[in-house]
């Protein structure tokens, strides 16, 4: 079974993402911030990471840069999940190594479509 690490400081967003992704046959891991996510990735790299941008301690951008420098860190697909919608912000995420992005709020159709675009479904 494929694994998805959901990284978001909002427990509500993590719960919504979990419910959606479990219907798409993903095993879910969770982290509240980038530091917890790095620790989870050190234990085992997931197939995909659904990543919030704005979080305490280590934000999504810092996490993504650290992930891509890890051994094997270029392997997981990363889908940014954010409320930020300006082109420069999205371009910065893609330049740092994100494969795709989703705007909040999201639903199953949006997640499924983006995961299909990056070859996960």
N, C-alpha and C positions, 0 to 999 in steps of 0.2 A: 504494500500500500504506500502511496506517495505521502510525504509529510509536508505540512505547511506551518511555518512559524509565523504567528500573528503577533506583531510588535506594536502595541498601542498603550498609552497610559490610561485610556478610558476602558473600564471593565465592561461597559455597555457595548462599545465597539467590538471588543474582543469576543463577547458573547454572540453578537449578531454575526460576526465573521465566522465564528465556530459553527454556528447552525447552518449557515450557507455552505461552507466548505465541506462539512460532513456529508451533506446531501450530494456533493460532487466526489465523494469517496476519498477524501483526504483525512489523514490522521493529523490532529492539531496539537501543536505546542504553543505555549504562550509566553510572552515577556512584556513587562510593563514599561521598559525603556531600553535604550541601546546597550547599556552595560549588561543587563540581564540577557539580552539577545546575543551579545558576543559570547557570553558564557555558554549559552545553549548551543551556539554554533561550534564552539571548541569541543563540546561533548559529541555532537553529531551534526553534520551539515544537512539541513532540510532540502527538499526538492525546490521549494519556493518559499519566499518570504513576503508577507503582506505587511508593509512597513509604513507607520505613521511618520510624518515629518517633524511635528512639534511635540517634543517630550522633554521632561526634566532629565538631569544628569548627563545624558548623551542623546542628542537628537538623531533623527533618521539619517540626515546627511553625514554626520560624523560616524554613525554606525556603518553606513554603506561604504564609506571610504576605508574603514578598518576591516570590514568583511572582505573587500576585494583585494586587500593586501595579505590576507591569511592564506596558508596553503590550502588549495582547493576552493578558496573563496570566490573564484570566478565561475563556479559551477551553478550555485543556486540562482534561479530566476528571481528577480526582485521587482515587485509591483508596489510602487509608492501609493499610499492612500492618504489624501490630504484635502484640506479646505482651501489651500493656496491655488489660485487659478491663473496667475499671470504667467505669460510665456517664458520670461526669464527664469522664474522659479522652477518651472517644469524642465526647461533646458538644462538647468544646473543639476537637477536630479538625474536626468538621462546621461549627462556628461560624466557624472560620478559613477555610473554603472547600473542605474536602474534600467530594467527592460521595458517597463510600461508604467502607467499611473492610472489611478482611479480617484475620482472626486467624491468627497463625502457630501451628503449621505449617499450610500450605495445600496443596491439590492442584488438579488441572486442573478438577474439577467445581466447586469453590468459586470459582476465578478466573473460569471461564466464566459461572457464575451471576451474580456481582457485575458483570462487564462487560456482561452482558445487561441488568441492572437500570439501568445508567447509559447504555444505548443505544449501546454500542460493538460489539455483535455482533448 
